[in-house]
Amino acid sequence: RREWRCRRRFRSLLMGGGSSKELAAAEVWPPGWLEIPEGPRLIARTAILTISSMTPDEFCAMSGAPYCIPADQWDFAEFHAAAAAAVQEDAKINKLTYACVPRRMDESDFWRLYFSKVLYILDSVKQHGTYPPPVAEPSAAPPPQQPSEEDRGCLVQ
């Protein structure tokens, strides 16, 4: 029964609906989800749902990504309800979970990687309105400096 309520709340909020009472009580959402307007939220939702399409090798490789939550800063208990809701929302996540847990990592590490990616997607959508984030163009080299009058005077002598 509790899982059903989590699922309903997760799906309702993921789609942008729900009452203010549900919104206030929603413990299943990663930080920042409800701050995203509906259009960018759909972009984020679509990107989040692609996580389950990753191969186990691609998924495990996220552990070296700069956005990955460090293991010593991770508390699975804070994300347990969100993990249960994610499984209900995206049935394909179970397949990835079974391919990774316990052969490659424990359940807590699986969800640490998953929510690291989710939070990275949310940050990208909140900051840039899109995912993946735009690639920063390399900065151009500064133009060579022209010698000042004093320097030119020294060169002439």
N, C-alpha and C positions, 0 to 999 in steps of 0.2 A: 504494500500500500504506500509506504514512504517513497519507494522508487518511482511509483506511478506519479506521485505529486511532484517529485523532482523532475521527472520527464516532462510533465505538463508545464511546469514553471520554466524549465530550460527552453523548451520549444516555443512557448509563448513569448519569452523575452528575446530569444534568438531572432524571432520573426518581427520583433519590435512592438509586440502587444503587451497586454497585461495591465492590471489595475495598479494604482499607486501603492496599494497595500502589498501587492505581490512584488512590486519593484523594491519597496523598502525591505521586504523580508527575504529577498533573493540572495541566498548565500552561495548559489551555484555559479555565479559569474566571476570571471577574472576581473581584476581591478581595471576600471576604465571602460568596460563594455557599454554601460548605460549612458556614458557621456558622448558616444558616437552617434551622429545623426543617421537616419534610416538608410540613405543611399550608401554612404561609406560602410555602414554596418553590414549591408548585403555583400559588399566587396570583401569585408573581413570574414563573413560567414562562409562565402565560397572558398576563400583561401584556406580557412581552418578545415573545411571538409576535405581538402586535398591531402591533408596530412596522412589520412588513413590509406591513401593510394601509394605512399612511399614503400620502397622495398625495405626489408629489415636492415640491410646494410646502409641505405640512405638515412634511415631513421637513427640508427646508432651513430652515424657520423655527425649528427647534430651535437653530440657531447663535446666536440671541439669548437663549436661555433662561438663567436664572441658574445652572442646574446644568451647563451645557455646559463641558467641559474646554477651557481656553484652548489655542490652537494651539501656543504656545511651551512648553507643559507636556506635550504629547502625543508619545508615541513609539510609532508603529505597530508596530514590531518586538516590543514587549511584548505586543501583542494579536493578532499575526498568526495564531497557532494557534487562538485563540478565534474569530477572524473566519472561518477555514476551517471550524471546527466549527459556527458559527452558520449558515453557508451549507448545510451538510449537514443540520442539524436543521430548518431552515425554508426550503424550496425557494422560497417566495415572495420571500425577501429578494433573490434574483437579479434579479427583475423590477424591484424598487426600485433596486437597484444600477445596472442598465443604464439606467434612466431618469435617474439622477443623475450617473453617471460616464461619460465625462469632460465631458458638456455643462454641468453645473452646478458640479462640484467634482472634485478628484482623489480617488483611492481612499483615501488616508490621511485626508482630511477626512471622507469618507463614514463610515469606521469610527470616527473621533473622535466624530461626532454619534451614531452608533448606540450606541457604548459609553457615551457620556455619558448617554443615556436609560436604558440597561441599569443603570448604576450608580445612577442616580436612583431607578429602580424598586426595586432591591435595598435602598437606604437607607430608602426609604419602608416597605417590608415589614419590615425589621429594626426600625425605630423604632416603627411604628404597627400592624404586623400586617396592613396592607392597602395597596392601591394603587388609585386615587391617594390621596395623603396627605390626611388631614382638613384642611378649610379652617379656619384659625385665625379664631375669632370676634373681631370688633373689641372692644378693651377698652372698658369703660364709663368715662365721665368720672368722675373722683373726686367724691364729694359735696362740696358747698360747706362750707367750714370755718366753724364757729361762732366768733364773737369770744370771746376769753378774758375772764376777769374784769377783767384790767388794761385790755384794749382797750375793754370796755364802760364802764369807769369813765372812760376818757378821752373817750368819746363823750358821756357825760352832762354833763360839765363844759362 
